[in-house]
Amino acid sequence: MLTIHNLDIKGISAHGLTIQPGDCVSLSGASGMGKTLFMKGIADLQVNRGEISLEGRGRSDMSAPAWRKRVTFVGANPAWWEERVVDHFQDRDWLEAVLGEFDLPVKLMEAPVSRLSNGEAQRFALLRALEGTEEGQARYFLLDEPTSALDSGRQLMVENLLNRLMKAGQIAVLFVSHDEHQIERFAQRHWQIYDRRVHEVSL
């Protein structure tokens, strides 16, 4: 379980919030309220104050790489550092096996990242984050508008794969979306930022 005991990120506070493996939580708030900052703070990618624990271990008790491997942020415009798509993955066979679930052709593995459409880049970025998920430790994904560049059919493909991993207890998801229909069908719980604080509210 991921527990936010108390957290303060540039004036946004959160207290007593939890996410367990299998959970899918949506996050909303007015534009500029700090949704991305909040998720980056949980992932230790944004300067913050407070206490977060993962399965009873405080964030300060884990190295930054170990924390980020288990608590992973995927941005709306992900960064790339190699020329080819495939060079961002450790397990080529795994990648080739899962591409079809995201409606991605195998030939794109060898493509330069610069040739990817926005939707293709979003799906590959999510697959890059998911690689290694089946190694036994539950992982927590913080997804910032992960399907904003996808049509409805491909959105469902992404949701189906994430749902399968959540039902197996392998992952939990906290995601930002401006698509009310997606929130209604995909989220189990809902957090909302208002009055500079993150609140759990009913869907």
C-alpha positions in Angstrom: 0.0 0.0 0.0 1.1 3.5 -0.8 0.3 5.9 2.1 0.5 9.7 1.9 0.7 10.5 5.6 1.3 14.2 4.9 2.6 16.0 1.8 3.2 19.6 0.8 4.1 20.6 -2.7 4.3 24.3 -3.5 1.3 25.0 -1.2 -0.7 21.9 -2.2 -1.3 19.6 0.8 -2.5 16.0 1.2 -3.1 14.0 4.4 -4.1 10.4 5.1 -4.6 9.2 1.5 -3.9 5.6 0.5 -3.7 3.6 -2.7 -3.6 -0.2 -2.7 -2.6 -2.7 -5.4 -5.7 -3.1 -7.6 -6.9 0.5 -7.0 -7.7 2.9 -9.8 -8.0 6.5 -8.6 -8.8 9.5 -10.8 -7.4 13.0 -9.9 -9.1 16.2 -10.9 -8.8 19.9 -10.2 -9.1 23.2 -12.1 -6.4 24.0 -14.6 -3.3 25.2 -12.9 -4.2 23.7 -9.5 -1.1 21.5 -9.5 -2.3 18.0 -10.5 1.0 17.2 -12.3 3.1 18.7 -9.5 1.2 16.6 -7.0 1.9 13.4 -8.9 5.5 14.3 -9.5 5.9 14.9 -5.7 4.6 11.4 -4.9 7.1 10.0 -7.5 9.9 12.1 -5.9 10.4 14.1 -9.1 9.3 17.4 -7.5 10.7 19.1 -4.4 8.2 18.5 -1.5 7.9 18.1 2.2 6.2 15.5 4.2 6.0 11.7 4.7 5.0 9.0 2.2 5.4 5.3 2.8 5.4 2.3 0.5 4.3 -1.0 2.2 5.5 0.4 5.5 8.8 1.8 4.3 9.3 5.5 4.4 10.4 7.2 1.2 13.6 8.4 2.9 14.4 4.7 3.7 14.6 3.9 0.0 17.0 5.2 -2.7 15.5 7.5 -5.3 15.9 4.9 -8.2 14.3 2.2 -6.0 11.4 4.4 -5.1 10.8 5.6 -8.7 10.9 2.0 -10.0 8.0 1.2 -7.7 6.2 4.6 -7.9 6.4 5.7 -11.5 5.2 8.9 -13.1 4.3 9.0 -16.8 3.8 12.5 -18.2 1.5 13.7 -20.9 4.5 14.6 -23.1 7.1 11.9 -22.1 10.8 12.4 -22.6 13.0 10.2 -24.9 16.7 9.9 -24.8 17.6 7.3 -27.5 17.1 7.6 -31.2 15.1 4.4 -31.8 12.0 3.3 -29.9 13.4 -0.2 -29.1 16.5 1.3 -27.4 14.3 2.5 -24.5 13.4 -1.1 -23.6 15.3 -3.9 -21.8 13.3 -6.8 -23.1 12.8 -6.8 -26.8 10.8 -10.1 -26.7 8.4 -8.7 -24.1 7.8 -5.5 -26.1 7.1 -7.4 -29.3 4.6 -9.7 -27.4 2.6 -6.8 -26.0 2.5 -4.4 -28.9 -0.7 -5.9 -30.3 -2.5 -5.1 -27.1 -2.0 -1.4 -27.8 -2.6 -1.7 -31.6 1.1 -0.9 -32.3 2.8 -2.5 -35.3 6.0 -4.4 -34.7 7.8 -2.4 -37.3 7.6 0.7 -35.1 10.0 -0.9 -32.6 12.9 0.0 -35.0 11.5 3.5 -35.9 13.1 6.7 -34.8 11.2 8.3 -31.9 10.9 11.5 -34.0 8.6 9.7 -36.4 6.0 8.6 -33.8 2.6 10.3 -33.7 1.5 11.7 -30.4 -0.7 8.7 -29.8 2.0 6.2 -30.6 4.4 8.0 -28.3 1.9 7.9 -25.5 1.4 4.2 -25.9 5.1 3.4 -26.1 5.8 5.6 -23.1 3.2 3.7 -21.0 4.7 0.3 -22.2 8.2 1.6 -21.3 6.9 2.3 -17.8 5.1 -1.0 -17.5 8.1 -3.1 -18.5 9.1 -5.4 -15.7 5.8 -5.2 -13.8 5.4 -8.9 -13.6 8.5 -9.4 -11.5 6.6 -9.8 -8.3 6.5 -6.4 -6.6 3.3 -4.3 -6.9 3.9 -1.0 -8.7 2.1 2.3 -8.5 1.6 4.3 -11.7 0.9 8.0 -11.7 -0.4 8.8 -15.2 -0.9 12.4 -16.5 -3.5 12.3 -19.2 -2.2 8.9 -20.5 -4.6 8.6 -23.4 -5.4 12.2 -24.3 -4.0 11.7 -27.9 -5.9 8.4 -28.5 -9.3 7.7 -30.1 -11.9 5.9 -28.0 -11.1 2.4 -29.3 -7.4 2.7 -28.4 -8.3 4.3 -25.0 -10.2 1.1 -24.2 -7.2 -1.0 -25.2 -5.0 0.8 -22.8 -7.6 0.6 -20.0 -8.1 -3.1 -20.6 -4.4 -3.9 -20.2 -4.2 -1.7 -17.0 -7.4 -3.3 -15.7 -6.0 -6.8 -16.2 -2.8 -5.9 -14.2 -4.9 -4.2 -11.5 -7.2 -7.2 -11.1 -4.1 -9.4 -10.7 -2.9 -7.1 -7.9 0.2 -6.2 -9.8 -0.4 -2.4 -10.1 -2.4 0.5 -8.8 -3.1 3.6 -10.9 -3.6 7.3 -10.1 -4.5 9.2 -13.3 -5.5 12.6 -14.5 -8.1 12.8 -17.3 -10.4 15.5 -18.6 -12.7 12.9 -20.1 -15.6 12.4 -17.8 -16.7 9.2 -19.6 -13.3 7.7 -19.1 -13.3 8.6 -15.4 -16.8 7.0 -15.0 -15.9 3.7 -16.6 -12.2 3.4 -15.4 -11.9 4.9 -12.0 -13.0 3.2 -8.7 -12.2 6.2 -6.5 -11.7 9.9 -7.0 -9.4 12.6 -5.6 -10.0 16.3 -6.2 -7.8 19.3 -5.6 -9.6 22.3 -4.2 -8.8 24.9 -1.5 -5.1 23.9 -2.1 -5.7 20.5 -0.7 -6.2 17.0 -2.1 -9.5 15.5 -1.0 -11.1 12.1 -1.5 -14.6 12.6 -2.9 -17.3 10.4 -4.3 -17.4 9.7 -8.0 
